[in-house]
Amino acid sequence: MSAPVPAPSYAAVLRIPHASRTFAAALLGRLSYGMVPLAMLLSVREATGSYAAAGLAVACFGATSVLLSPVRAGFVDRHGPRRALPPMAGVYALLLAALAVVTAGDGMGAAAAAGPAAAAGAFTPPLGPVMRVLWSDLVPARLLARAYSLDSVAEELLLVAGPLLVGAVVTVAAPAAGLAAGTGLILTGTLALVSSPAARSRTPAGRPARGTPAPEPAPGPPPGPRPALLRGNPAMRQAVVGAAGVGACLGALQLLVVAFADEHGADGLVPWILAAMSAGSAVGGLVYGAVAWRSSVAGRLPVLAAALGLLLAATGLSPHPYALVAWAALFGLFVAPGITTAYLVADASAAPDSRTRAGAWVNTALNAGTSAATAATGLLIGRVPLPLCFALAALPPLLAAAALALTDSRPLGPSRVSAPSS
């Protein structure tokens, strides 16, 4: 990777007109995503007395939320955020509120919780993909990587803060109150987002509103006809493969850390290990976005995926769980940069009328990689030695890195992302 050169600060991103207001609204709504899964788990568990029922409800919610994400994003691309997001947020909030009401009582059946949970997941507003499209409208190309890095770091911190807020709520109220709080956050954040000038200036199919200055072109392919979003678009496939590789690392590490700590009788250290990974990710994301790399965006993706795979394998050689804290922090340094780069590649390779879907596909790949790796790693633990589990779990990201490197070395036509990110 080429040496970095100094770049403007993050304050330059937030000083852009309407950027702070739009970003704050999106973060407020996305805080709900950090709260709802745990609040749902606790609410259904209390109402049914069954962890199996609670797990089923959360799994149904997550499955429909992830799998239907590109569909919801396509709806936003077709109709614009101002028309698409409020109905989604309204139905989502209504279903969560209904689940909060029914879980406030006792004697609830598992199916009664799974149905509303799955339906709520199907209507989850894609605030993350929408915000990334708005970033590319708001900021000039030289600041886009910094905006995406800031967004990725903030999103990760919200996923840490959400469960903490649920924990605070359940100390003074029933778990259903956590669901109610998530309902209020998603409604408030979504309405604030669509009322911002940035969202008002975006019309269906990604066309700026009349009288709105055209944004500076984002880094990536030159103007002209672009291929379909996935079929015939190697750069978009790179973004999906890279995001899946990062997700595989995250899913495997989170489960392996628990198994490692349990084997060494240090269960209490698990939260600190995961916190170290989150802190490392925040630092890595901020540093990554604060410099202007001379290498191409697409060229950095296989390097970051390979670094995550190698660090995951090396983490299994830790002699003690305390060493795992340091390895997790080092691992985290490459997480946010990997996610940010995948989003940059996706945005640059997508046509104006499919940019929200492009971000949603990256998000879907990330979550699918996490879920698949968690399931596969769970089958390995207890059957092979833990250091070998770490090594085997590192294979998917390393294979993804190899595939990305090979793809990047071929002529990719008009969708090739070869420009620097700033």
ABEGO torsion letter per residue (X at the ends): XBBBBBBBBAAAAAABBGAAAAAAAAAAAAAAAAAAAAAAAAAAAAAAGBAAAAAAAAAAAAAAAAAAAAAAAAAAAAAEAAAAAAAAAAAAAAAAAAAAAAAABBGBBAAAAAAAAAAAAAABBBAAAAAAAAAAAABBAAAAAAAAAAAAAAAAAAAAAAAAAAAAAAAABBAAAAAAAAAAAAAAAAAAAAABAAAAABBBGGBBBBGBBBBBBBBEBBBEBBBBAABGBAAAAAAAAAAAAAAAAAAAAAAAAAAAAAAAGBAAAAAAAAAAAAAAAAAAAAAAAABBBABBAAAAAAAAAAAAAAAAAAAAABABAAAAAAAAAAAAAAAAAAAAAAAAAAAAABBAAAAAAAAAAAAAAAAAAAAAAAAAAAAABGABBAAAAAAAAAAAAAAAAAAAAAAAABBAEAABBABBAX
